[in-house]
Amino acid sequence: MQFSQIIEQHKLINSLIDIAASNRVSHGQMFFGEEESKTFALALAFGQYLNCTNRKVFDKDESLIKEDSCGECPSCRKFSVLSHPDLHLVFPNAPTKKVETKNSSDSFIGEFREFVLQNNAIISLNDWYSFLDIGNKQGAINIRDANNIIRNLSITAYEAKYKIVIIWNADKLNYDAAPKLLKTLEEPFDNTIFFLITDNRENILPTILSRTQLIKVPIIEKKKEKESHYLPLFVLWIRHCFLFKTKFDSIVSFIEKEIIPLKREEEKQFLLLATKIFENTFYYNIGINRDSYMLENCDEKFKNNFPQFVNENNLEKIYKEIDKAILHIERNGNEKMIFFDLSVQLGILLTGK
């Protein structure tokens, strides 16, 4: 992966080049930003650049970026297919039919390389779970992953200047693995650089955050296809929420038919979009149109009536109910019960009854 393939982030790329030029590359760096910001691709390109033996330097009139990896030296060629012996990839994983126990990132490294290369390193957690076919399981970075990191880094670099460790979705570190990683960040191995990647920085342990250089990856303004897919589902769901007093069976039927078929990560994404819609609607109500009204293209009746039910008295409570539902989904709770309870609670909060 070269910087030139992710040119939308040219300002940040140039700052990373400046950091490398001044020998200020921290041994632990936390890239945080939305999945659409191409955080994984950026970290991978930076790792390739740092180990490139024949970097390209551009004239400012011919390129938006100052430099790039050559893409042709032995190191770049191995990075481009994720096969460099000094590149270590760690990512959320779970038991599958292929690996039923003692799973780790090493168990699925072949699948992960294929997944990344198929998607040109522009990857999302939902798509990875679908590719890995873990069903409704929640992936995690476990203690075996942490032990493998330590074992791999204890060996001298094979051929590169730096050993690069990319931990994708570092917020998925479980409680057993996190302390081991923390110790490694406190006492790093020589010539080792950690790139931790997350789109959920709030779930990273403060002790880990404090030992990394934080790099905020700007949002690339691009409407997600899944948002447009989930909007009609949101409208149908809210209409059923308003029926909480009289048509329980209708709510249950809707959940079974429309919600349960989604994977857990998709259910979480749907609820996160719901939070965004409620917030957007509230700002629309008070005349602060930070973005265009998200429900602008919905049917006229819903678009005109729904905003009157979202106000300063119920918005925070709505947030709390959705956050609680997401937490229960992450803990593998009963999806039907989670969404039924949430639907009733939202019906109460929206109607005030």
Secondary structure as GFF3:
##gff-version 3
##sequence-region A 1 353
A	DSSP	three_ten_helix	3	9	.	.	.	ID=ss1
A	DSSP	alpha_helix	10	21	.	.	.	ID=ss2
A	DSSP	beta_strand	28	32	.	.	.	ID=ss3
A	DSSP	three_ten_helix	35	37	.	.	.	ID=ss4
A	DSSP	alpha_helix	39	51	.	.	.	ID=ss5
A	DSSP	beta_strand	56	57	.	.	.	ID=ss6
A	DSSP	beta_strand	67	68	.	.	.	ID=ss7
A	DSSP	alpha_helix	74	80	.	.	.	ID=ss8
A	DSSP	beta_strand	87	90	.	.	.	ID=ss9
A	DSSP	three_ten_helix	105	108	.	.	.	ID=ss10
A	DSSP	alpha_helix	109	118	.	.	.	ID=ss11
A	DSSP	alpha_helix	125	132	.	.	.	ID=ss12
A	DSSP	alpha_helix	143	153	.	.	.	ID=ss13
A	DSSP	beta_strand	163	168	.	.	.	ID=ss14
A	DSSP	three_ten_helix	170	172	.	.	.	ID=ss15
A	DSSP	alpha_helix	177	186	.	.	.	ID=ss16
A	DSSP	beta_strand	192	198	.	.	.	ID=ss17
A	DSSP	three_ten_helix	201	203	.	.	.	ID=ss18
A	DSSP	alpha_helix	206	209	.	.	.	ID=ss19
A	DSSP	beta_strand	213	216	.	.	.	ID=ss20
A	DSSP	alpha_helix	225	241	.	.	.	ID=ss21
A	DSSP	alpha_helix	248	254	.	.	.	ID=ss22
A	DSSP	pi_helix	255	259	.	.	.	ID=ss23
A	DSSP	alpha_helix	264	285	.	.	.	ID=ss24
A	DSSP	alpha_helix	300	305	.	.	.	ID=ss25
A	DSSP	three_ten_helix	306	309	.	.	.	ID=ss26
A	DSSP	alpha_helix	315	330	.	.	.	ID=ss27
A	DSSP	alpha_helix	335	351	.	.	.	ID=ss28
###
